Structure formats: C-alpha cells, structure tokens
Amino acid sequence: MKKSFIFLLMLLSAGCQHGGANYVAATQASDDPAGAIGMQGGNFVVVTPTYTPGKPLSDYAADLALQLAMSLPYQLHSRAIAITSLVEFDATLDSPSALGNQLSEHLYYQLQRLGLSVSDIKLAQQVQITPVGDFALSRSKNLDTEQQLNYVLTGTLLRDKAGVVVNVRVIQRNSKAVVATAQVYIPSFIVAAPAGIEPATAP
C-alpha cells in the first residue's frame, strides 16, 4: 500500500496539470512548508505547487488538498473527514464568507480524487421531493443529529492588503490533535473576482 501511495505522488509530480497549476520536482532539500517529499528514480524529491498568475480558485484548493494528503499520516487516509466552512480569522471564528465556502466545496472533489475519504455532514436524513426539485443536501432541516465524526477539516482566512492567507487543518475530534495542515496565499485580484465566477487563466 505504501509503495502505491509513493507511485501516486510520482505521477502527481511528473505530469499533474490542472487549470494552469503545474507541480514540479527538485532533488535538493527544501524549506518550503508547502513542499512534499516523494521518490523518483531512487532519489528523494520535493514536490512543490507552483502558483500561476490568474489561475482559478479550484487550483488553490488543489494545492491545499495535495499538502493535506502529504501531511496526513497514511494510515488515516481511509478515515472519513468532515469538511466545514473556512471562516474569517476574527474574535468569534464563526464568520463565514463566499471565499471560505467556495474553497470548502472545492476540497470535497480535490481530497477525494487524491484517495482520501470525505464525509458530507450536510446530507439530509431523507431526500426532499418538491415541485421545484429533489434535494439531498440541507443546512437546517432533517440533518443527522447523531453524526459519528472522528476527523474534521477546518480553517481560517487571514486577510491583508495583498491577498488572503488560507490555513487549513484536519483535527481529531476527541483528542483535539492536529493531524494534517496546509496553507496557500491567494492574491487580492483572485479574491476580488465576483462570487461564483472564477478568474480566467492567463494566456
């Protein structure tokens, strides 16, 4: 199993391109906290995400997911992780934003495609059938009140004049232990894009 995971990392470092984000490998050591150690040609390599100007928000979520996958102990990859909204770093830590919710939504796809198990806590107990549509997700009605959640993904948004620092972590609920971390910096021109519209990639 460990060999197959290392092989996956080699594939990511060799040719992963997603909407303009390229992952490059270097044989020398790196102090970059976003770097990830893998194997290639019998040598240790450092896989680091490159930040392409104008890349869509989904690529920043892909960078976060790759860092989390590398930071999370391999034996925990099969444990379901509940993804919560990323909130503003303020006195209350309960202020949502469009940016935080969009990143959280992107992380469902990005984490699952890397082989991590993800739990959707917004799944209702029953599918609601209405004249305008059929709904399986909810934020208030028919939610499971006895959820067995062992691992939770949460995070904060720290804003400055140039952009936003996104800090994400996976926490074991009972022990409060942080088992994985990730961080990206999103420039202000990406954050300033209209809600729900991702900026076009640079030509």
LUMMARKOL-504280 format. One record per residue (C-alpha): residue number from 1; residue in three letters; x, y, z. Coordinates in Angstrom, 1 decimal. Each point is the difference from the previous one (the first is absolute). Layout:
BEGIN
+-----+------+--------+--------+--------+
! pos ! code !     px !     py !     pz !
+-----+------+--------+--------+--------+
! NUM !  ALA !      X !      Y !      Z !
...
+-----+------+--------+--------+--------+
//
This chain:
BEGIN
+-----+------+--------+--------+--------+
! pos ! code !     px !     py !     pz !
+-----+------+--------+--------+--------+
!   1 !  MET !    0.0 !    0.0 !    0.0 !
!   2 !  LYS !    2.8 !    2.4 !    0.9 !
!   3 !  LYS !    1.7 !   -0.7 !   -3.4 !
!   4 !  SER !   -3.2 !    0.8 !   -1.8 !
!   5 !  PHE !   -0.4 !    3.3 !    1.8 !
!   6 !  ILE !    3.6 !    1.0 !   -0.9 !
!   7 !  PHE !   -0.7 !   -0.9 !   -3.6 !
!   8 !  LEU !   -3.1 !    2.3 !    0.1 !
!   9 !  LEU !    2.3 !    2.8 !    1.2 !
!  10 !  MET !    2.4 !   -0.7 !   -2.9 !
!  11 !  LEU !   -2.8 !    0.3 !   -2.5 !
!  12 !  LEU !   -1.1 !    3.3 !    1.6 !
!  13 !  SER !    3.5 !    1.4 !   -0.1 !
!  14 !  ALA !    0.7 !   -1.2 !   -3.5 !
!  15 !  GLY !   -3.0 !    1.3 !   -1.9 !
!  16 !  CYS !   -2.8 !    1.5 !    2.0 !
!  17 !  GLN !   -1.5 !    3.0 !   -1.7 !
!  18 !  HIS !   -3.3 !    1.4 !    1.1 !
!  19 !  GLY !   -1.2 !    3.3 !   -1.4 !
!  20 !  GLY !    3.5 !    1.5 !   -0.2 !
!  21 !  ALA !    1.4 !   -1.3 !    3.2 !
!  22 !  ASN !    3.2 !   -2.1 !   -0.5 !
!  23 !  TYR !    1.7 !   -2.2 !    2.6 !
!  24 !  VAL !    3.7 !   -0.1 !   -0.3 !
!  25 !  ALA !    2.7 !   -2.1 !    1.6 !
!  26 !  ALA !    3.4 !    0.8 !    1.3 !
!  27 !  THR !    2.7 !   -2.4 !    1.3 !
!  28 !  GLN !    1.4 !    2.5 !    2.6 !
!  29 !  ALA !   -1.5 !    0.5 !    3.5 !
!  30 !  SER !   -2.6 !    2.8 !    0.4 !
!  31 !  ASP !   -1.1 !    2.1 !    3.0 !
!  32 !  ASP !   -3.3 !    0.8 !   -1.7 !
!  33 !  PRO !   -2.7 !   -1.2 !    2.4 !
!  34 !  ALA !   -2.2 !   -0.7 !   -3.0 !
!  35 !  GLY !    2.6 !   -2.5 !   -1.4 !
!  36 !  ALA !   -0.7 !   -3.7 !    0.1 !
!  37 !  ILE !    2.6 !   -2.8 !    0.0 !
!  38 !  GLY !   -0.3 !   -2.8 !   -2.4 !
!  39 !  MET !    2.1 !   -2.5 !   -2.0 !
!  40 !  GLN !    1.1 !    0.3 !   -3.6 !
!  41 !  GLY !    2.7 !   -2.1 !   -1.7 !
!  42 !  GLY !    1.2 !   -1.3 !    3.3 !
!  43 !  ASN !    0.6 !    3.6 !    1.3 !
!  44 !  PHE !   -2.0 !    2.0 !    2.5 !
!  45 !  VAL !   -1.7 !    3.0 !   -1.7 !
!  46 !  VAL !   -1.9 !    3.0 !    1.2 !
!  47 !  VAL !   -3.4 !    0.6 !   -1.7 !
!  48 !  THR !   -1.1 !    3.6 !    0.3 !
!  49 !  PRO !   -3.0 !    1.7 !   -1.6 !
!  50 !  THR !    0.8 !    2.9 !   -2.3 !
!  51 !  TYR !   -2.3 !    3.0 !    0.2 !
!  52 !  THR !   -1.0 !    1.1 !   -3.4 !
!  53 !  PRO !   -1.4 !    3.6 !   -0.3 !
!  54 !  GLY !   -3.7 !    0.0 !   -0.8 !
!  55 !  LYS !   -0.6 !   -3.6 !    0.8 !
!  56 !  PRO !   -3.6 !   -0.9 !    1.1 !
!  57 !  LEU !   -1.0 !   -0.5 !    3.7 !
!  58 !  SER !   -0.3 !   -3.7 !   -0.6 !
!  59 !  ASP !    3.8 !   -0.2 !   -0.5 !
!  60 !  TYR !    0.6 !    1.5 !    3.4 !
!  61 !  ALA !   -2.3 !   -2.7 !    1.5 !
!  62 !  ALA !    2.0 !   -2.6 !   -1.9 !
!  63 !  ASP !    3.2 !    1.4 !    1.6 !
!  64 !  LEU !   -1.6 !   -0.3 !    3.4 !
!  65 !  ALA !   -1.1 !   -3.5 !   -0.6 !
!  66 !  LEU !    3.4 !   -1.2 !   -1.2 !
!  67 !  GLN !    1.6 !    1.5 !    3.1 !
!  68 !  LEU !   -2.6 !   -1.6 !    2.3 !
!  69 !  ALA !    0.5 !   -3.4 !   -1.7 !
!  70 !  MET !    3.7 !    0.2 !    0.5 !
!  71 !  SER !   -0.3 !    1.2 !    3.6 !
!  72 !  LEU !   -2.7 !   -2.5 !    1.1 !
!  73 !  PRO !    1.5 !   -3.3 !    1.3 !
!  74 !  TYR !   -0.6 !   -2.7 !   -2.6 !
!  75 !  GLN !   -2.0 !   -2.2 !    2.4 !
!  76 !  LEU !   -2.6 !    2.7 !    0.4 !
!  77 !  HIS !   -0.7 !    0.4 !   -3.7 !
!  78 !  SER !   -2.9 !   -2.4 !    0.3 !
!  79 !  ARG !   -1.6 !    1.9 !    2.9 !
!  80 !  ALA !   -2.9 !    2.2 !   -1.0 !
!  81 !  ILE !    0.7 !    3.7 !    0.3 !
!  82 !  ALA !   -2.9 !    2.5 !    0.5 !
!  83 !  ILE !    0.6 !    3.2 !   -1.9 !
!  84 !  THR !   -1.3 !    3.2 !    1.7 !
!  85 !  SER !   -0.1 !    3.6 !   -1.2 !
!  86 !  LEU !    3.3 !    2.0 !    0.1 !
!  87 !  VAL !   -0.6 !    3.1 !    2.1 !
!  88 !  GLU !    1.4 !    3.4 !    0.4 !
!  89 !  PHE !    2.8 !    0.3 !    2.7 !
!  90 !  ASP !   -1.7 !    2.3 !    2.4 !
!  91 !  ALA !   -1.1 !    0.1 !    3.6 !
!  92 !  THR !   -2.9 !   -2.4 !   -0.5 !
!  93 !  LEU !    1.3 !   -2.5 !   -2.5 !
!  94 !  ASP !   -3.5 !   -0.5 !   -1.3 !
!  95 !  SER !   -0.2 !    2.5 !   -2.8 !
!  96 !  PRO !   -0.5 !   -1.7 !   -3.4 !
!  97 !  SER !    0.8 !    1.5 !   -3.4 !
!  98 !  ALA !   -0.6 !   -0.9 !   -3.6 !
!  99 !  LEU !    3.7 !   -0.7 !   -0.4 !
! 100 !  GLY !    0.2 !   -2.4 !    2.9 !
! 101 !  ASN !   -3.2 !   -1.9 !   -1.1 !
! 102 !  GLN !    1.3 !   -0.3 !   -3.6 !
! 103 !  LEU !    3.4 !   -1.4 !    1.2 !
! 104 !  SER !   -1.8 !   -2.5 !    2.2 !
! 105 !  GLU !   -2.2 !   -1.1 !   -2.9 !
! 106 !  HIS !    3.0 !   -0.4 !   -2.3 !
! 107 !  LEU !    1.8 !   -2.1 !    2.7 !
! 108 !  TYR !   -2.6 !   -2.7 !   -0.2 !
! 109 !  TYR !    1.1 !   -0.8 !   -3.5 !
! 110 !  GLN !    3.7 !    0.6 !    0.4 !
! 111 !  LEU !    0.4 !   -2.1 !    3.1 !
! 112 !  GLN !   -2.1 !   -2.9 !   -1.4 !
! 113 !  ARG !    2.0 !   -0.1 !   -3.2 !
! 114 !  LEU !    3.2 !   -0.4 !    2.0 !
! 115 !  GLY !   -1.4 !   -3.1 !    1.7 !
! 116 !  LEU !   -1.1 !    1.5 !    3.3 !
! 117 !  SER !   -3.4 !   -0.9 !    1.6 !
! 118 !  VAL !   -2.4 !    2.9 !    0.3 !
! 119 !  SER !   -3.2 !    0.3 !    2.0 !
! 120 !  ASP !   -2.8 !    2.4 !   -1.0 !
! 121 !  ILE !   -1.7 !    1.2 !    3.2 !
! 122 !  LYS !   -2.6 !    1.9 !   -2.0 !
! 123 !  LEU !   -1.7 !   -3.2 !   -1.2 !
! 124 !  ALA !   -3.6 !    0.0 !    1.2 !
! 125 !  GLN !   -1.6 !   -3.1 !    1.6 !
! 126 !  GLN !   -2.5 !   -0.1 !   -2.9 !
! 127 !  VAL !   -0.1 !    1.2 !   -3.6 !
! 128 !  GLN !   -2.5 !    2.9 !   -0.2 !
! 129 !  ILE !   -2.2 !   -0.1 !   -3.0 !
! 130 !  THR !   -1.6 !    3.3 !   -1.0 !
! 131 !  PRO !   -1.7 !    1.5 !   -3.1 !
! 132 !  VAL !    3.2 !    1.9 !   -0.8 !
! 133 !  GLY !    2.6 !   -2.7 !    0.6 !
! 134 !  ASP !    1.2 !   -3.0 !    2.1 !
! 135 !  PHE !    2.5 !    0.8 !    2.7 !
! 136 !  ALA !    2.4 !   -2.1 !    1.9 !
! 137 !  LEU !    2.1 !    2.7 !    1.7 !
! 138 !  SER !   -1.2 !    2.4 !    2.7 !
! 139 !  ARG !    1.4 !    2.5 !    2.5 !
! 140 !  SER !   -2.9 !    0.0 !    2.4 !
! 141 !  LYS !   -2.6 !   -2.7 !   -0.5 !
! 142 !  ASN !    0.0 !   -3.8 !    0.4 !
! 143 !  LEU !    3.7 !   -0.1 !    0.9 !
! 144 !  ASP !    1.5 !   -3.0 !    1.8 !
! 145 !  THR !    0.4 !    1.2 !    3.6 !
! 146 !  GLU !    2.1 !   -3.1 !    1.0 !
! 147 !  GLN !    2.9 !    0.4 !   -2.3 !
! 148 !  GLN !    3.0 !   -2.2 !    0.7 !
! 149 !  LEU !    2.8 !    2.4 !   -1.0 !
! 150 !  ASN !    3.5 !   -0.8 !    1.0 !
! 151 !  TYR !    1.9 !    2.4 !   -2.3 !
! 152 !  VAL !   -1.0 !    3.5 !   -1.0 !
! 153 !  LEU !    1.6 !    2.3 !   -2.6 !
! 154 !  THR !   -0.2 !    3.7 !    1.0 !
! 155 !  GLY !    2.0 !    3.1 !   -0.7 !
! 156 !  THR !    0.3 !    3.8 !    0.1 !
! 157 !  LEU !    0.4 !    2.9 !   -2.4 !
! 158 !  LEU !    2.6 !    2.6 !    0.9 !
! 159 !  ARG !   -0.4 !    3.1 !   -2.2 !
! 160 !  ASP !    2.5 !    2.7 !   -0.7 !
! 161 !  LYS !    0.3 !    2.7 !   -2.7 !
! 162 !  ALA !    1.6 !   -2.3 !   -2.6 !
! 163 !  GLY !   -2.3 !   -3.1 !    0.5 !
! 164 !  VAL !   -1.1 !   -2.7 !    2.3 !
! 165 !  VAL !    2.0 !   -2.7 !    1.9 !
! 166 !  VAL !   -2.1 !   -3.2 !    0.2 !
! 167 !  ASN !    1.0 !   -2.3 !    2.8 !
! 168 !  VAL !   -1.7 !   -3.4 !    0.0 !
! 169 !  ARG !    0.4 !   -2.9 !    2.5 !
! 170 !  VAL !   -1.5 !   -3.4 !    0.7 !
! 171 !  ILE !   -0.8 !   -0.6 !    3.7 !
! 172 !  GLN !   -0.8 !   -3.2 !    2.0 !
! 173 !  ARG !   -3.1 !    1.0 !    1.9 !
! 174 !  ASN !    0.6 !   -2.0 !    3.2 !
! 175 !  SER !    3.6 !    0.8 !    0.6 !
! 176 !  LYS !   -0.1 !    3.4 !   -1.8 !
! 177 !  ALA !    3.3 !   -1.0 !   -1.6 !
! 178 !  VAL !    0.8 !    1.7 !   -3.3 !
! 179 !  VAL !    0.9 !   -2.9 !   -2.4 !
! 180 !  ALA !    0.5 !    2.0 !   -3.3 !
! 181 !  THR !    0.5 !    3.6 !   -1.1 !
! 182 !  ALA !    0.2 !    2.0 !   -3.2 !
! 183 !  GLN !    0.4 !    3.6 !   -1.0 !
! 184 !  VAL !   -0.3 !    2.1 !   -3.2 !
! 185 !  TYR !    0.1 !    3.7 !   -0.7 !
! 186 !  ILE !   -2.7 !    1.3 !   -2.4 !
! 187 !  PRO !    0.7 !    3.4 !   -1.6 !
! 188 !  SER !   -2.5 !    2.8 !    0.4 !
! 189 !  PHE !   -0.9 !    0.1 !   -3.7 !
! 190 !  ILE !   -1.2 !   -3.6 !    0.3 !
! 191 !  VAL !   -2.0 !    0.7 !    3.2 !
! 192 !  ALA !   -1.6 !    3.1 !   -1.6 !
! 193 !  ALA !   -1.6 !   -2.1 !   -2.8 !
! 194 !  PRO !   -3.8 !    0.0 !    0.1 !
! 195 !  ALA !   -1.4 !   -2.7 !    2.2 !
! 196 !  GLY !   -0.5 !   -3.3 !   -1.9 !
! 197 !  ILE !    2.1 !    1.2 !   -2.9 !
! 198 !  GLU !    3.6 !   -1.2 !   -0.2 !
! 199 !  PRO !    2.5 !    2.3 !   -1.8 !
! 200 !  ALA !    1.2 !   -1.2 !   -3.4 !
! 201 !  THR !    3.5 !   -1.5 !   -0.2 !
! 202 !  ALA !    2.7 !    2.1 !   -1.5 !
! 203 !  PRO !    0.7 !   -0.7 !   -3.7 !
+-----+------+--------+--------+--------+
//
